[in-house]
Amino acid sequence: MNEKQEPQNPASSENQSQTASAADPSLKSSLSPDLPAAKISGNNPPPPLEAAPLAYENPSFLNSADGRLIRIMAEYAEPLARFRKEQIQDTVVFFGSARFRGREEADHALELLENTGATRPAPREEQPASIPQIVEGTATDLQRKRAVAAVQMARYYEDARRLAQLLTGWARTIPSRRHRFVVTSGGGPGIMEAANRGAHEAGGKTIGLNIRLPFEQAPNPYITPSLNFEFHYFFMRKLWFAYLSKALVVFPGGFGTLDEMFEVLTLAQTQKLAKKITVVVYGPEYWKKIFNLQALVDTGAISPKDLELFQFADTPEQAFEMLKKGLTENYLIPEASAGKLPDRTPQPELLSGMSLDEFLGPDLAKTRK
């Protein structure tokens, strides 16, 4: 027997709807026809966006910690491109104090700089004593000592200038498609200026690898403009000092000079570089007061043969002969015997596996595997 269906009560349906919406508030919006529809306005769109900067043109990114890798790569790739464009094959690096000025022919006044890389002079009480101060007895012990030292340092300025002249004049006579044994310095004042100045006076190209420091500074005016570099990272600057160098001349200097000298000697001692480098330490009177390497031998800290990694020189002529001998024996003679013609035209076999751009580019140092 079929049960009779009762007619549905509208009031009951409404009650059920209210009960359901009370139990689940999310249903209310779908069950309530009186709610206003969502408003979509087409009258006030957002303002148009400007094009975002390219990543390599975004200074806030390039100067951030996230951009450090790109900055490091730039300090490798940009100098390499310039060295290739300027046809620099290899260099001879001059290190020495930046804190002393040379003695000019017309003006014998000597001035001590405030700090390495600075253009400001040191305070009056740190300056070398003048002759009147010494005669009158008003000079302090420090000022008298620095007066003697300043004369000596001025002599080293002139010696570095003369040595750079001799080296550059000789290098310019070497038949080559590229510039050989280009005088290179840290680009600042003092001995660095003397080296660039001597090379400039001899008519050659000369390189300055400057570093941005918190002091006032400027590259010395004798650097070839297209070979004037400025680095942010010390270690990238060090790389370029060592990467192209076939010889190193170390004039009297301070922390920076010691740092660069012992870094290169360590690379040579450990045979990290697959090349021979001639190291001339200039001014034995100065350097033998600074360090006693024989004591390192006596205590077993270094081998006796390690003392053969460098030579002392005390005149520009003596240093030049050492450089000329080392560069000739280590590079010019082997290159000639390798099959290069006198005009440095490459034999076909020398270009095997090498592009012309690589051949004409700088002679980069190789490390031992």
C-alpha positions, 0 to 999 in steps of 0.5 A, spaced: 500 500 500 502 506 497 503 512 503 500 518 501 504 524 500 503 530 504 503 537 501 510 541 502 509 546 507 512 553 504 513 555 512 517 549 513 521 550 507 523 557 510 524 554 517 529 549 514 533 554 510 534 558 516 536 553 520 541 551 515 544 558 514 544 558 521 548 552 522 553 554 516 554 561 515 557 560 509 551 558 506 547 565 507 550 569 502 548 564 497 541 563 499 540 570 500 538 574 494 538 581 497 546 581 498 549 586 493 553 584 487 561 585 487 563 591 484 568 591 478 570 598 477 573 600 470 573 607 471 580 607 475 585 602 473 592 602 476 597 607 473 601 604 468 608 601 470 615 603 467 619 598 464 623 594 470 631 596 469 635 590 466 639 586 472 645 589 469 643 596 469 640 596 476 645 599 481 641 597 487 642 590 485 649 590 483 652 594 489 648 589 494 651 583 497 647 579 492 651 582 486 658 581 489 659 575 484 658 579 478 662 585 481 668 580 482 667 577 475 667 584 472 674 585 475 676 579 472 673 580 465 674 588 464 681 588 465 682 582 461 678 585 455 682 592 456 689 588 456 687 584 450 685 590 446 691 594 448 696 588 446 699 587 453 703 580 453 706 581 460 708 585 465 714 587 470 711 589 477 714 595 481 712 595 489 714 600 494 712 605 499 707 610 497 708 615 503 714 619 500 715 623 494 721 624 490 726 629 490 725 634 484 730 638 481 728 644 482 724 643 489 728 639 494 722 639 499 720 632 501 713 631 504 711 625 508 704 623 506 698 621 511 697 614 509 698 609 503 693 612 498 692 619 501 694 625 498 694 629 504 700 630 508 702 627 514 701 632 521 707 637 522 709 633 528 710 627 523 714 630 517 721 630 516 725 636 520 727 641 516 735 644 516 733 650 520 729 646 525 735 641 526 740 647 526 736 650 531 735 644 535 727 644 535 726 638 531 724 632 535 728 625 535 722 622 530 723 628 525 730 628 525 730 620 524 725 621 518 729 627 515 734 622 514 729 617 512 726 622 507 733 623 503 734 615 503 727 614 500 727 620 495 733 616 492 729 610 491 724 614 488 729 616 483 732 609 482 725 606 481 724 612 475 731 610 472 730 602 472 723 603 469 726 607 464 732 602 462 727 596 462 722 600 458 727 602 453 730 595 452 723 592 452 721 596 446 727 593 442 724 586 442 720 585 436 713 583 438 706 583 436 704 585 443 707 589 448 713 586 452 714 586 460 710 593 461 712 596 467 706 596 472 705 599 479 699 600 484 698 606 480 699 611 486 704 616 489 711 614 491 715 609 488 709 607 484 709 614 481 716 613 480 716 607 476 710 609 471 714 616 470 720 612 468 716 608 463 712 614 460 719 618 459 722 612 456 716 612 451 712 606 453 706 604 455 705 603 463 700 600 467 697 602 474 692 597 478 689 602 483 685 600 489 679 604 492 681 606 499 677 610 504 683 616 503 683 621 498 687 618 492 688 619 485 692 615 480 698 618 478 699 622 472 704 618 468 699 611 467 697 610 460 690 612 460 687 606 457 691 602 462 689 606 468 685 601 473 681 601 479 679 595 483 674 594 489 677 588 491 684 587 494 684 580 492 682 581 484 688 586 484 693 581 487 691 576 481 692 581 476 699 583 479 701 576 479 697 574 473 701 577 467 708 578 471 714 575 469 718 579 474 717 583 480 722 589 483 721 590 490 723 597 493 723 599 500 716 600 503 711 598 508 705 593 510 703 593 503 709 592 499 711 586 504 704 583 503 705 583 495 713 581 496 711 575 500 705 573 496 709 572 490 715 568 493 710 563 497 707 562 490 714 561 487 716 557 493 710 552 493 711 552 485 704 554 484 705 558 478 707 554 472 712 559 470 719 562 472 719 569 475 725 574 477 724 577 483 729 583 485 729 586 492 732 593 491 736 596 497 739 591 501 741 596 506 733 597 508 731 590 507 736 587 511 734 591 517 727 589 516 727 582 516 732 576 517 731 571 512 737 567 514 734 566 521 728 562 518 733 558 514 737 557 521 730 555 524 728 550 519 722 554 517 724 555 510 729 551 505 736 554 504 734 554 497 728 558 498 733 564 499 735 563 491 728 565 489 730 573 489 736 577 488 738 583 492 740 589 488 743 596 490 743 600 483 738 601 477 743 598 472 745 592 477 737 591 477 736 592 470 742 587 468 738 582 473 731 583 470 734 583 463 738 576 464 732 573 467 727 575 462 731 573 456 733 566 459 726 564 462 722 567 456 725 570 450 730 564 448 725 559 450 720 563 445 725 563 440 727 556 440 719 554 440 719 556 433 717 563 433 720 568 427 724 574 429 718 578 428 714 574 432 710 571 427 707 565 429 708 558 426 702 554 424 703 549 429 703 554 434 696 556 433 694 549 433 688 549 438 688 556 439 684 562 436 688 568 433 684 572 439 687 568 444 694 568 441 694 576 441 691 576 448 695 577 454 700 571 456 696 569 462 699 565 468 698 558 469 697 554 475 700 547 476 695 542 477 
